[in-house]
Amino acid sequence: MGNLDDMIMELLEMDIAQENSIVFSEESKELIHQIAEKCQNISVVEETREQAEKYAEEMSADEVYIDMLHKIVAAPTRIHMLMSARLLIPVIDRKLREEGLDGRKESNIH
């Protein structure tokens, strides 16, 4: 595993968001899992885990991923941009495990 920022950039550069769907490949799911593991060592991520879980309670993994992309793009500062990924990727990882996605799920991208 490499640097957390490099891993997040690698994930963001993957072709996950396609026309009207989100497609999590096995490679992207593994990378999400590795990032989530690294994020466990960040105190603010652990301190806000329950709040992040509640926020995403009724959302699917792909909806959380799309929302994370929106938050990154609209972030008012660099720290907000960086923390959006660190806070939400562990949620995406948990959702993927719960949903047992086969790597493809249709979603409307807003």
Wavefront OBJ file of the C-alpha trace (Angstrom):
o trace
v 0.000 0.000 0.000
v 1.192 3.474 -0.808
v 0.576 6.991 0.393
v -3.083 7.639 1.298
v -3.384 10.684 -0.995
v -1.891 8.700 -3.895
v -4.325 5.855 -3.262
v -7.298 8.252 -3.213
v -6.089 9.856 -6.458
v -5.767 6.422 -8.049
v -9.360 5.641 -7.023
v -10.650 8.956 -8.373
v -8.893 8.315 -11.691
v -10.588 4.923 -12.167
v -13.539 4.672 -14.561
v -16.101 4.060 -11.813
v -18.593 6.739 -12.862
v -19.893 5.749 -16.287
v -22.812 7.070 -18.356
v -25.757 6.556 -15.999
v -24.236 4.076 -13.617
v -21.522 3.426 -11.103
v -19.406 0.344 -11.783
v -17.188 -0.840 -8.947
v -14.613 -3.227 -10.392
v -12.886 -5.770 -8.172
v -9.776 -3.591 -8.384
v -11.659 -0.468 -7.253
v -13.360 -2.359 -4.403
v -9.985 -3.647 -3.190
v -8.503 -0.135 -3.354
v -11.516 1.268 -1.452
v -10.957 -1.395 1.216
v -7.237 -0.552 1.494
v -8.008 3.173 1.788
v -10.692 2.480 4.418
v -8.169 0.476 6.461
v -5.694 3.357 6.374
v -8.419 5.829 7.342
v -9.046 3.882 10.561
v -5.806 5.371 11.878
v -7.064 8.948 11.441
v -8.585 10.124 14.721
v -11.183 12.461 13.192
v -12.428 9.664 10.941
v -12.888 7.333 13.901
v -14.432 10.104 16.023
v -17.030 10.900 13.343
v -17.643 7.310 12.163
v -21.043 7.037 13.831
v -22.131 10.382 12.381
v -20.957 9.350 8.890
v -22.793 6.036 9.158
v -26.004 7.797 10.187
v -25.641 10.290 7.304
v -25.385 7.424 4.795
v -27.894 5.106 6.467
v -30.439 5.124 3.619
v -27.865 5.440 0.824
v -26.231 2.794 -1.354
v -22.474 2.589 -1.941
v -22.821 4.228 -5.335
v -24.940 7.075 -3.917
v -22.311 7.739 -1.233
v -19.584 7.652 -3.925
v -21.475 10.185 -6.061
v -22.074 12.409 -3.042
v -18.385 12.201 -2.160
v -17.483 13.365 -5.685
v -19.876 16.300 -5.327
v -18.361 17.204 -1.947
v -14.819 17.035 -3.336
v -15.686 19.296 -6.277
v -17.640 21.786 -4.152
v -15.184 21.814 -1.237
v -14.482 25.378 -0.083
v -10.926 24.497 0.988
v -8.298 21.838 0.361
v -8.799 20.376 3.843
v -12.539 19.931 3.146
v -11.692 18.197 -0.128
v -9.199 15.838 1.520
v -11.447 15.047 4.476
v -14.495 14.314 2.301
v -12.707 11.317 0.821
v -11.239 10.190 4.142
v -14.602 10.337 5.898
v -16.718 8.766 3.144
v -14.513 6.038 1.637
v -14.808 3.905 4.814
v -18.611 4.268 4.536
v -18.471 3.213 0.870
v -16.355 0.202 1.857
v -18.899 -0.893 4.469
v -21.799 -0.373 2.058
v -20.086 -2.451 -0.633
v -19.589 -5.291 1.829
v -23.217 -5.082 2.984
v -24.619 -4.914 -0.534
v -22.411 -7.732 -1.826
v -22.168 -5.960 -5.162
v -21.068 -8.056 -8.108
v -19.170 -5.069 -9.479
v -22.091 -3.457 -11.301
v -25.093 -1.589 -10.017
v -27.224 0.878 -11.880
v -27.641 4.340 -10.419
v -28.826 7.699 -11.626
v -25.966 10.164 -11.537
v -27.161 13.678 -10.721
l 1 2 3 4 5 6 7 8 9 10 11 12 13 14 15 16 17 18 19 20 21 22 23 24 25 26 27 28 29 30 31 32 33 34 35 36 37 38 39 40 41 42 43 44 45 46 47 48 49 50 51 52 53 54 55 56 57 58 59 60 61 62 63 64 65 66 67 68 69 70 71 72 73 74 75 76 77 78 79 80 81 82 83 84 85 86 87 88 89 90 91 92 93 94 95 96 97 98 99 100 101 102 103 104 105 106 107 108 109 110
